[in-house]
């Protein structure tokens, strides 16, 4: 920082504003700017100007916008565009889409900043050359320089940054003989966004910051917040945080807000309140496990079937997106599973005794178990469910006593297990897999025709492949038992029996072709071994 008695140049990253996609520069005359705009000089649909090398003042019928601004004198706003002029190729068209050149973008930014500097409410002294005692120059990284008239007293009262930088030097300048009557000059270079910096300074002149903030969007408020924090403008920081706490955010804005507040370390001035809507620690009213378990119970006990289906899809999607799986404990899922299974067993055994009161609970609880099984398989913790289901001989033994219209949903659970085993999603010992087939394969065959007709979305071929692969995971002798039983059933009820011919062919080749090959190789092995012994 170098402060002289007449000019102060500030080059500090702490004074930089928030980055914005919009460039900034300011015309010296708002009236002439509007005249140029009316005349069509800034019409984005007008043909592109000739290259700078071919421009000639004598060949133009009227002066350009920048010539009009440079000819203006005595204006409190001075603009310098130090960036190199764009080439003639910067404005091109692609099909029917117009690509606006960098020069046009700068002109639009100049119009916005001109409105910002010239328009002010009655009594507002921002950029008032008659009463100001400081000339503040802001220059951006892209070479745009803006000078405005501000007041030392207001800057010092609202900003710790300006209080430190102006107070001491100001006193020394005023005490030096003779006292200087010229405005004190301050320069701040390398601003990220001049337009945002100006809006932040204007807030220091505003009596009702909350009302002023209501005209902004989240992106602009984030820019103002960063500048306010950098220059120690506490009232601006608090107003931005109040706005962010109350305004709705998009998901993209949510990430930007959390990132900026973490970067600025504003926990002591209200940032924690802003982050309550996204921070687990700040809004913690119980563990995630408790909340999600409560959601599961609400879905499982819901009365509207359509709403239950929609919410099951939604909850499954949200749980699937969380790949960590730490939000819901295995014990909690199996606790919900046990509740559904207990209700299913009670209603199923009653129906087997011809008590059909509340018999619809069989299908409802079977559907709940099917949903929980999907979640368990997604999280690779379904082995205990398979052990539990395979052991339900008390249900499989009375399966035929319950009308098929009420019981077929149970076989959908069995079918889902077959698919999980066939895809390698559920890994259990062969004894458990064999027990599953012994208890539930015949009831599955009995209900298969009803499942095809009544179960929407049932992929018959996926289920048949799953059953084939499940049987093929067993020892060869056990495979023979289940495939021969299927062969007999399929020949007597083709349409009502799943077609697992592919698995049958695999077992056949294993059982006969390879057995024959192994028997032909055995004498050779014995001969080789005998020859080895003789040597």
Buried (B, 14 or more C-beta within 10 A) or exposed (E): EEBEEEEBBBEBEEBBBBEBEBBBBBBBBBEBBBBBBEEEBBEEEEEBBEEEEEEEEEEEEEBBBBEBBBEBEEBBBBBBBEBEEBEBEBBEEEEEEEEEBBBBBBBBBBBBBBEBBBEBEEEEBBBBEEEBBBBBBBBBBBEBBBBBBBBBEBBBEBBEBBBEBBEEBBEEBEEEEEEEEEBBBBBBBBBBBBBBBBBBBBBBBBEEBEEBBEEBEBBBBBBBBBBBBBBBBEBBBBBBBBBBBEBEBEEEBBEBBBEBBEEBEBEEBBBBBBBEBEBEEEEEEEBBBEBBBEBBEEBBEBEEEEEBBEBBEEBBEEBEEEEEEEBBBEEBBBEBBEBBBEBBBBBBBBBBEEEBEEBEBBBBBBBBBBBBBBBBBBBEBBBBBBBEBBBBEEBBEBBEEBEBEBBBBBBBBBBBBBBBBBEEBBBBEEEBBBBBBBBBBBBBBBBBBBBBEBBEEBEBEBBBBBBBBBBBBBEEEBBBBBBEBBEEBBEEEEEBBBBBBEBBEBBEEBBEEEEEEEEEEEEEEEEEEEEEEEE
